[in-house]
Amino acid sequence: MKKYTITGFTVAIMLLFHSCATNPVTGKKDLILMSEEQEIALGAQSDPAVVAQFGLYPDEKLQNFIKEKGEAMAAISHRPELDYTFRVVDSPVTNAFAVPGGYVYFTRGILAHFNNEAQFAGVLGHEIGHIAARHSAQQQSKSTLAQVGLIAGMIISPELAQMGDAAAQGLGLLFLKFGRDAERESDRLGVEYSTKIGYDADEMADFFMTLQRQQEGNGAAIPGFLSTHPNPADRYNTVNQLAGEWKQKLNLTTAKINHDSYLRMIDGLVYGEDPRQGFVENNTFYHPELKFKFPIPGGWGHMNSPQQFQMAPKDGKAMMSLSLAPGESLEAAAQQVLQGYGLQPAESKKVTVNGLPAIAIIATPQPQQQQQQQQQQQNLRVLMYLIQYGGNIYNLMGVTTSTDFNAYFPLFSATMEGFATLTEPDKLKRQPERIEIKTVPQNTTLAQAFRTFNVKDTRMEELAILNGMQLTDPVQKGMLIKVVE
């Protein structure tokens, strides 16, 4: 037995040794249980799920901008051989993130908060740094991927998360939280890469402080590259020091900032939630483009995406979702949805929902699924309404345990039977706010310039942060600033 134990231990050590890969940035051996081919495949598999979850922001010039700058920076990175992909996704959250294999995403929300190209370049370098140093692959090997960005990963219990969209598994790669050392390394690489393509990396440090102010001001979640860890003030000082060192090292005397050209490029950018994609008001979800509405239970959290709308109570004991169902008819859609989720109908009937044809189904997991769930104490029950309207079939689904089903049934039913045609003109015509670039007419303070452009007092601090300035800061005649209209 001792011999076998020693042999097994030796084999384990050998396997760990062969699992070590050379870090492209440091040149040292790292424990990574994923080959580069697997890393690339994982990124390629996750990309469609990311796009489906958020959607691409429909602005060709912005998509071309991030592609052009990303490719230029990737070429001087420590992993130039990767086939990188750069995208702007349609999310109001202020964030940027990367997944293994060369995929980098910036939200329109973070683009709104940059005030020059140099700030953008610093964060771009930071995200490419995560890929270059294989931080995502290391986190995957340590099994510490964060399920941030999905309701199923935030307020719905793990027992119910399995009923969420299949893309949720791929989206576990989103918004990775790295450790302090990884964040510091990516800060350093962000400075190095952005300086090497000619930008002033001092601006990256200023942007960190803008993000910190935003988080302190409205309690918003700190973006991934701020979330773990090093103190923002410490990072500010470190990045400024590194920026000076790299400028000196490269003899860069005229580093690019490009304030005005960047602001002109984002003129008209959608700011905040886009009501055209659906919005919640007075416990009701409205969709102006698809012209429908339905009520939301009071006190429930919600999350909207191009793929689905999700709702859940704070205790995580239930969830509801709305998504499009496949199929040309209600019967075909019901069959495909049940099959896709591994469910079998316990009850099913044709109904009418506010004049719209529908099928109501109570379902349970199929026997093989049920057996597995019983072993895990996850006995689920589902209420589903498939509603035909406007050339689409909508799937409204409520999920909870069998024990709690009767308690949640009235809430599920009220939401699903409240689905109706949207006719209110003010809801149908609702438009998003957009960034507007204004020229300061005279030397004054930022606060006074805002008043010139009829900015409400209640939003002045928000817009000061958006401009990366203080309300008392001086502004000069001819200077470009951002307002929201």
C-alpha angles and dihedrals in degrees: 000000000000090000092052091047092053091046092050091048090050092051090049091052090049091050091051091048092052090046090061114101130192111256107234091217104043100025088226128123115264128188102246119159091193126081120223089251090055090047092053092046091050091053092048090050093049098046097075089049091052092049091046092050098049108012124223117280105250099233115111096194092055092046090050091047095055091043093051096046092040094053092047091052095042089055091063095039126103091260106043092151094072119101098238126202122200123191141173108219125204101248129123092213114111100239149115125196143171134213127203121285100037107304117140125180131190121189120224084239093067092043088057090057098050113096099192142010092259092063090050091048093052093054091043089055090048092055094044085050091060089055095043092052091043092235093152092052090049091051090049090052090052091048094234101126111148121228093212121149098040125090087221087063097043115037106001118087118247090248090064098038090079089068092059124100116300089239089071091083092057090045090061083090093065124105095006114198110221128195126256095265093050092049092049091048091051091048088054092048091046089057093045097047097043091048091049091059091048107265130134104249092195085081090063089062091052090052091055089060091049089055092048091053091049092052093047092046101053106011092245119164112270111247120252096261090054100034103086111050151280109122110264092231090052091048090049091056094043094049092048090052092047091047091056092048094050093046089053093044092052094035089235105171099162106042116183122247102160100192102164098041091051094049092049089051093056094043105130095020112154109253124205124343116356107226091197086073092050134285140204122235129163093353092307130110114220127191111192096185096049092034102227138115139188136178125259122213112256115261095017120132119232142193128195127203135158088260102049147339115238132194133184140163119248093253090059094227095129142014139198130198140183121209139147115271123217121237140078095247137031091251093051091046092051092051094049095046093049091048093046093054095039093244135145123206118248093178131007134175141162113247141167120239112198090326095317123117113246147160121226117204135182108200142177132197115280115262097264090046090045093054092052092047093050088055088054093040090243104131105166136189127195136204113197133182119191108196126188115215139144096358092308136093113223122206114209108185131183121192132188139133121289088247093058098034097098091049093052097037094089091051092047092048095047092054096045096043089047092065105121146156113280111233105153107118095212091056094044092051097044111135131194125251115253138200111257120194113218132188115231107239098206144001107286142114125296091248092054092046088054090053089053088059093045096250111169117245090236091062101040097096091047091053093043088059089045088057093044090239143107120249090241094053115117119246126196132225110272095023117137119233136172126247129169123238 
